[in-house]
Amino acid sequence: MAVPSSLTRAAPLPQASAPAESGLDPADWQAYRRLLHDAVDIAVDHLAGIADGPVWQAMSPEDRAALRRPLPSVGTDPAALVEEIRTGVMPYAVGNPHPRFFGWVHGGGLAGGLIADLLASAMNANLGGRDHAPVEIERTVVDWFRDLFGLPEGAGGLLVSGTSMATVVALAAARTRLGGVRVRQEGLAALAGPVAIYASSEVHGSLKKAAELLGLGAAAVRGVPVDAAFRIDLEALHALMDADAAAGVRPLAVVGSAGTVNTGAVDDLDGLADAAQSAGCWFHVDGAIGAVGMMDPAFAPRLKGLERADSIAFDAHKWLQMQYDCGCVLVRDAGLLTDTFGERQAYLAGAARGLAAGDPWFCESGPELSRGFRALRVWFALREHGTEAFGRMMARTRRLAAHLAERVDDRPDLVRLAPVDLTIVCLRWVHPGLDDAALDRVNQAIVEDLHETGIAAPSTTRLAGRLAIRVSISNHRTRQADIDALVEAIGALGRLRGDQERIRAAAADAG
Ligand SMILES: *Cc1c(COP(=O)(O)O)cnc(C)c1O
């Protein structure tokens, strides 16, 4: 029923121009506008000039101490705070917008993301639920991803902080399917016996964390051996599942990686879907890095089987370049999410009309009630650029990874430690005069030198016990010249640190 117009005319409202009484809003909106414009200039300068500075630099003890102030009881001029951030914080950030940031898997961020985040901040929307446009935007982007991955109409999900949280939500839904909604009331007793989750030994640590958090225990995660390409060994998987079945352990889920964190290996998702299907269990895909590769037509066939997943966890802040933080979980049977998380207390009651309408609410599909407006940056980026531009960017980063692999393979002082499925290249500086332990030290030193000089920021990992320099090309700003500069720097630093190792070894021998 509409509100009678006599009521809207009769209700007296305070003057819109009245000054903010709390003092927390600006006394002078024009001065605030100028300060915000200054902040925008600083943000644009930071981004536009990012390649000119070091990738990373250490904070001096004085700069660190300057940030560690006690809780202030009185305020500071916001213009002074903006200046403090410009000079004391921004130069010391992680550096992932820089074209030579190669560490872990960090996206570079998008210029358009600043626009979306600024406007989202102005709205300050809570997307736990209710009837408003921001919720409609999150529904839209969730549907876009569902369609991108080829999941059916009844699939749904929500945006979360990242794949770690997405994995918790997905496995909670899997737990509900196995144990029924009774699990919510009775806990794990409703599962009536031990269960197992199958994933390759290369699976991300967030799976173990999720198993711990859901009360299943880390021991429930079976680390299935991998083949020479670091992909899950399907025969070993079947053997493990058979042994567990014989021992009365029920399969909760088979988990495939669409890009492992160490080497970017893409598991045989179709084979894993078959395995899950024949065992009658859940098939989950950790697509943190690679699932969005569906936008790259040349890569998409590698993800065959993704469309058969019961759940997919993936990130928009990695290969898709969107600002932190933004992950997503999709579940084939969205009803399982509401079975798992749906329950609203009296203070969250819905309504037929007004702001409290808008069922279903996102808080019924995940553990969080208050939720920010991440969806706007996803919506903005995909509307601004379209999937084809992202697909071209992904193809470009894959070409750069192939270029790096070639450069490594061409040099006697570098060896590659894994095949390149995605955009991650694992390599090692080598010298015939040094043993593996010495080479570990040299390669560790090379990476620390690269960070401290600000030249580049790869990370490290261990493959077959050996320390690898791990180069993840997950930044849309990286150019071939950046890759070439990295190779030259690794070569030069390797010679330097390798010499030091040999001198040290000679001195130890002589001593
Ligand atoms: C990064 C990553 C995760 C964890 O995702 P977050 O967004 O950091 O929570 C899980 N799996 C893989 C393969 C990853 O690369």
The ligand as a Tripos MOL2 file, in Angstrom:
@<TRIPOS>MOLECULE
LIG
   15    15     1     0     0
SMALL
NO_CHARGES

@<TRIPOS>ATOM
      1 C1         45.4590  -16.9200   -2.9540 C.3       1 LIG1
      2 C2         44.9540  -18.2810   -3.0030 C.ar      1 LIG1
      3 C3         44.0070  -18.7470   -2.0820 C.ar      1 LIG1
      4 C4         43.5310  -17.8930   -0.9380 C.3       1 LIG1
      5 O1         42.8330  -16.7980   -1.4490 O.3       1 LIG1
      6 P1         42.7170  -15.4480   -0.6230 P.3       1 LIG1
      7 O2         41.9910  -14.5520   -1.5600 O.co2     1 LIG1
      8 O3         44.1160  -14.9830   -0.3580 O.co2     1 LIG1
      9 O4         41.9600  -15.7370    0.6130 O.co2     1 LIG1
     10 C5         43.5310  -20.0190   -2.2340 C.ar      1 LIG1
     11 N1         43.9650  -20.8130   -3.2290 N.ar      1 LIG1
     12 C6         44.8840  -20.4080   -4.1180 C.ar      1 LIG1
     13 C7         45.3010  -21.3350   -5.2080 C.3       1 LIG1
     14 C8         45.4150  -19.1290   -4.0350 C.ar      1 LIG1
     15 O5         46.3350  -18.7300   -4.9170 O.3       1 LIG1
@<TRIPOS>BOND
     1     1     2 1
     2     2     3 ar
     3     2    14 ar
     4     3     4 1
     5     3    10 ar
     6     4     5 1
     7     5     6 1
     8     6     7 2
     9     6     8 1
    10     6     9 1
    11    10    11 ar
    12    11    12 ar
    13    12    13 1
    14    12    14 ar
    15    14    15 1
@<TRIPOS>SUBSTRUCTURE
     1 LIG1         1 GROUP 0 **** ****
